[in-house]
Amino acid sequence: MIVMFGAAGFIGRHVRAALGERNVVAVPRGRIDLAASGHAKLTGLMYEIAPDVVINCAGATGGDPATLAKDNVVAVARLLATLAVAAPRAKYVQVGSAAEYGRVPMGPPISEDAPCDPIGAYGLAKLAGTELVRAAAADGLDASVLRVFNVIGPGAPPATLPTKLVLALRDGGDLVVGGQDVYRDFVDVRDVAEAVAMAARADGPLPPVLNIGSGRATPVHDLVSTLVEVARPGARVLPGGQGSPAVPWQCADITRAADSLGWRPRTTLRDSLQTLWSALNVPARPVESGKP
């Protein structure tokens, strides 16, 4: 039996689909708020379900530092404490974030052993949650964090850059985009969901942290140009104002995920953007034969 938290979120919805229909209990926040529910309520749930696997896709991506700490640190601490008592043999899989790394040297892919120096409250909170999982794994819990990079694809929140660009193209006019020389590792949410599902089904313990990304550093300029080709060819793209980026480069080393899970991303950037465009009820422009 698999217990899943955060199944209604962007990544969680796709994870739920990747897991299929059988033997999954999705626990809504209205039933259990991990950061607020008492220990007795959480342990009661685990004793009732007796899960083999617990997946945590819940957490806050925005808000003030107190909210980020509550939903990404306190919630994880309470859930891990519950598992230690009520489901100590269950496998635990948590969705982490590349924001935990912070600024890294430009060029080489980021391995899981790279030092973490997050910038901002979100990255700090996610790293704190990861460290709690590491500690639980060191104490014997079968626990891992999948540290996902820049997730794109259908259902992406409005605040993400690709969705902002899609909405701007849909509304017409020029695109004004800053930071086009920034590099990001964009990975499709369906590939992320498959990695989580594979981790949930894995035999035996996994490494405590696994990077989940495309393994490619893509300039934002390429993201924008590909989306324009898919959505509205001929749209003008104008440079926006920008300062020095806090994190100019991100690229995941996904060797460990490939070795541990047999996982590799399968969805191209173009396919991700095309699906995102279609998901917002805009007809996607067909890819011409012979073009990537």
Secondary structure, DSSP 8 states (H G I E B T S, - for coil): -EEEE-TTSHHHHHHHHHH-STTEEEE-TTT--TTTS-HHHHHHHHHHH--SEEEE----SSS-HHHHHIIIIIHHHHHHHHHHHH-TTSEEEEEEEGGGTBS--SSS-B-TTS--B--SHHHHHHHHHHHHHHHHHHTT-EEEEEEE-EEESTT--TTSHHHHHHHHHHT-S-EEE--TT-EE-EEEHHHHHHHHHHHHH-SS---SEEEES-S--EEHHHHHHHHHHHH-TT--EEE------S-----B--HHHHHHH-------HHHHHHHHHHHTT-------TT--
